[in-house]
Amino acid sequence: MNKTKPPISLTPAAHQRTLDGGLVAIQDLVRSCMQCGTCTASCPNAFAMDLAPRQVWRLLLYGLTQEVLQSRTFWLCSACYTCTLRCPRGLPLTAAMAALKRLAAAEGDAVNRKKALFYQEFMRNVEQNGRIQEMGFMCSYFLAMHNPMLPLEYTPLGLKLLGKGKLHLGGGAQRGRLGPLFAKVRSMEERP
């Protein structure tokens, strides 16, 4: 008996109910930011971000949401919690970045929806296999993108990675082991 699981969403049910207030909720998370820059200095991905985390918080507090949602900063957050741990005010900055991802996925333009789809397929693959299986992940991502030409763009890179033994072709003892963990998270997210 094969039960289909609900898709992994960047917009949990509790957050879907508050999308209109999503920006306000994010602003509340960072309202007491004193612009010290510790979050930016601590971030291992800050070098690749177009806006520094400190700039994101300031723009949000000024209500310049579109500038923030058009940036790639929050998508590059790896949720390492370094900013949250080092913040002198103890602000939940990693949670704010995650909330920005959810807001962009729900209300964003096509580019943000495409990035959200990448994360959803990534998490679906991890849940199914217990770790990332690159080949299966990329196949499901390409299918979800509904663009038959997209895989051709990545063929040279894929062949290069395959030649170096960097792509796993499937299998493994971890398959399905994370299912209960993902189910528990889903049940916790559905509670108000």
C-alpha positions as CSV (number, residue, x, y, z in Angstrom):
1,M,0.0,0.0,0.0
2,N,1.7,3.1,-1.2
3,K,0.6,6.2,0.6
4,T,1.4,9.5,-1.0
5,K,2.9,12.0,1.4
6,P,2.0,15.7,1.3
7,P,4.6,17.8,-0.5
8,I,7.3,19.4,1.6
9,S,6.5,23.0,1.8
10,L,8.5,26.1,2.6
11,T,5.2,27.6,3.7
12,P,3.9,25.5,6.7
13,A,0.2,25.7,7.5
14,A,0.8,28.0,10.5
15,H,2.7,30.4,8.3
16,Q,0.2,30.2,5.4
17,R,-2.4,31.7,7.6
18,T,-0.3,34.7,8.3
19,L,1.1,35.6,4.9
20,D,-0.5,39.0,5.0
21,G,1.2,39.6,8.3
22,G,4.3,37.8,7.3
23,L,6.3,40.9,6.7
24,V,5.2,42.3,10.1
25,A,6.2,39.1,11.8
26,I,9.7,39.2,10.2
27,Q,10.0,42.9,11.2
28,D,9.1,42.0,14.8
29,L,11.9,39.4,14.8
30,V,14.5,42.0,13.9
31,R,13.0,45.2,15.3
32,S,15.6,45.6,18.1
33,C,18.5,45.2,15.7
34,M,21.1,47.8,16.6
35,Q,23.0,47.4,13.3
36,C,26.3,46.2,14.9
37,G,27.1,44.0,12.0
38,T,28.0,40.9,14.0
39,C,25.6,38.8,11.9
40,T,27.4,39.9,8.7
41,A,30.8,39.4,10.2
42,S,29.8,35.9,11.5
43,C,28.1,34.7,8.3
44,P,30.2,32.2,6.3
45,N,28.2,33.0,3.2
46,A,28.3,36.8,3.4
47,F,30.9,37.0,0.7
48,A,28.5,35.7,-1.9
49,M,25.4,37.7,-0.8
50,D,24.4,40.8,-2.7
51,L,23.1,42.4,0.5
52,A,24.8,41.9,3.9
53,P,22.5,40.4,6.5
54,R,22.7,43.7,8.5
55,Q,21.5,45.5,5.4
56,V,18.6,43.1,5.0
57,W,17.4,43.8,8.5
58,R,17.6,47.6,8.0
59,L,15.7,47.4,4.7
60,L,13.0,45.3,6.3
61,L,12.6,47.8,9.1
62,Y,12.3,50.6,6.6
63,G,9.6,48.6,4.8
64,L,11.6,48.1,1.6
65,T,10.4,44.5,1.2
66,Q,10.8,44.3,-2.6
67,E,14.5,45.2,-2.4
68,V,14.9,42.3,0.1
69,L,12.8,39.8,-1.8
70,Q,14.7,40.6,-5.1
71,S,18.1,39.9,-3.4
72,R,19.6,36.4,-3.2
73,T,20.8,36.9,0.4
74,F,18.2,34.9,2.3
75,W,18.4,32.1,-0.3
76,L,22.1,31.7,0.5
77,C,21.6,31.4,4.2
78,S,22.7,27.9,5.2
79,A,21.0,28.0,8.6
80,C,24.2,27.5,10.5
81,Y,22.8,29.6,13.3
82,T,26.2,31.5,13.8
83,C,24.5,34.9,13.4
84,T,21.8,33.9,16.0
85,L,24.3,32.6,18.4
86,R,26.6,35.7,18.2
87,C,23.9,38.4,18.1
88,P,24.4,40.6,21.1
89,R,20.7,41.2,21.3
90,G,19.9,37.5,21.0
91,L,17.7,38.0,17.9
92,P,16.4,34.9,16.0
93,L,18.1,35.9,12.8
94,T,18.2,32.5,11.3
95,A,14.4,32.2,11.9
96,A,14.0,35.6,10.1
97,M,16.0,34.3,7.1
98,A,13.8,31.2,7.0
99,A,10.7,33.3,7.2
100,L,11.9,35.4,4.3
101,K,12.3,32.2,2.3
102,R,8.7,31.2,3.1
103,L,7.4,34.7,2.2
104,A,9.3,34.7,-1.1
105,A,8.1,31.2,-2.0
106,A,4.5,32.1,-1.3
107,E,4.3,35.7,-2.6
108,G,7.4,36.0,-4.8
109,D,8.0,36.2,-8.5
110,A,8.9,33.4,-10.8
111,V,12.6,33.5,-9.8
112,N,11.8,33.0,-6.1
113,R,9.3,30.3,-6.9
114,K,12.0,28.5,-8.9
115,K,14.4,28.7,-6.0
116,A,11.8,27.5,-3.6
117,L,11.1,24.5,-5.9
118,F,14.8,23.7,-5.7
119,Y,14.7,23.5,-1.9
120,Q,11.5,21.6,-1.9
121,E,12.9,18.9,-4.2
122,F,16.1,18.9,-2.2
123,M,14.3,18.2,1.0
124,R,12.0,15.6,-0.6
125,N,15.1,13.7,-1.8
126,V,16.7,13.8,1.6
127,E,13.5,12.5,3.2
128,Q,13.3,9.7,0.7
129,N,16.9,8.6,0.7
130,G,18.3,9.6,4.1
131,R,20.9,11.8,2.3
132,I,21.0,13.6,-0.9
133,Q,21.1,11.4,-4.0
134,E,22.3,13.8,-6.7
135,M,21.1,12.0,-9.7
136,G,17.6,11.5,-8.4
137,F,17.4,15.0,-7.0
138,M,18.4,16.6,-10.3
139,C,16.0,14.4,-12.3
140,S,13.1,15.3,-10.0
141,Y,14.1,19.0,-10.1
142,F,14.3,19.1,-13.9
143,L,10.9,17.4,-14.1
144,A,9.3,19.9,-11.7
145,M,10.7,22.8,-13.7
146,H,8.8,21.7,-16.8
147,N,11.6,22.8,-19.0
148,P,12.9,20.0,-21.3
149,M,15.9,22.0,-22.4
150,L,17.2,22.7,-18.8
151,P,19.0,19.3,-18.4
152,L,21.0,20.0,-21.5
153,E,22.5,23.1,-19.9
154,Y,23.9,21.0,-17.1
155,T,25.1,18.0,-19.1
156,P,28.8,19.1,-19.3
157,L,28.9,19.7,-15.5
158,G,27.1,16.4,-14.8
159,L,29.5,14.4,-17.0
160,K,32.5,16.1,-15.3
161,L,31.1,15.3,-11.8
162,L,30.3,11.7,-12.9
163,G,33.8,11.3,-14.2
164,K,35.3,12.4,-10.9
165,G,33.0,10.0,-8.9
166,K,31.1,12.9,-7.3
167,L,27.6,11.7,-8.2
168,H,25.9,8.9,-6.3
169,L,23.7,6.8,-8.5
170,G,21.3,5.7,-5.7
171,G,20.9,2.9,-3.2
172,G,22.2,3.0,0.3
173,A,21.3,1.8,3.7
174,Q,19.8,5.2,4.8
175,R,16.8,5.0,2.4
176,G,13.6,5.9,4.3
177,R,15.2,6.3,7.7
178,L,14.4,10.0,8.0
179,G,10.7,9.6,7.2
180,P,9.6,9.5,10.9
181,L,11.6,12.7,11.6
182,F,10.0,14.5,8.7
183,A,6.6,13.3,9.8
184,K,7.2,14.6,13.3
185,V,8.2,18.0,11.9
186,R,5.1,18.2,9.7
187,S,2.9,17.4,12.7
188,M,4.6,20.1,14.8
189,E,4.2,22.7,12.0
190,E,0.5,22.0,11.6
191,R,-0.2,22.9,15.3
192,P,-1.1,26.5,15.9
